[in-house]
Amino acid sequence: MAVDATQAYDDQNVFAKILRGEIPARTVYEDEWALAFHDIHPQAPTHLLVIPKGAYVSWDDFSAHAGADEIAGFVRAVGLVARRAGLVEPGYRLIANTGIDSHQEVPHLHVHIFAGRALGPLLAR
């Protein structure tokens, strides 16, 4: 089910539960701003998720309401996770889905990091 990116934050979403420790995750990185873990249904040989620790539905919500330190900390965490995973060379893809048309499934901002093989074109033509 896709998410309406303008909806209010649902603190019962799966990522909120992971942040509270109610659901386990295979964590690869954590700091005061972000948590990164393996996707349970990987779409590539490497498929990591990076989420901010704050309650944000989408990138739009985050960019409009998070403080500068939180934004910087989250963006830095995404880069650090990719570097620590050894993905800079030969490359990786970042995707952050927002809203119904993008098929956002979890109403908590998250960035997918895909790598481990040639990923092909971004969108079907």
MONOR-V645855 format. One record per backbone hydrogen bond with DSSP energy under -0.5 kcal/mol. NH is the residue of the N-H (numbers start at 0). CO is the residue of the C=O. If there is no record, write none. Layout:
[[NH;CO] [NH;CO]]
//
This chain:
[[2;103] [4;2] [6;3] [10;8] [12;9] [16;12] [17;13] [18;14] [19;15] [20;17] [21;16] [22;16] [26;24] [27;35] [28;35] [30;33] [34;50] [35;28] [36;48] [37;25] [38;46] [41;38] [45;114] [46;44] [47;112] [48;36] [49;110] [50;34] [51;108] [52;32] [55;53] [61;57] [62;58] [63;59] [64;60] [65;61] [70;66] [71;67] [72;68] [73;69] [74;70] [75;71] [76;72] [77;73] [78;74] [79;75] [80;76] [81;77] [82;78] [83;79] [84;80] [85;82] [86;81] [90;86] [92;113] [94;111] [102;99] [103;98] [106;104] [107;105] [108;55] [110;49] [111;94] [112;47] [113;92] [113;111] [114;45]]
//
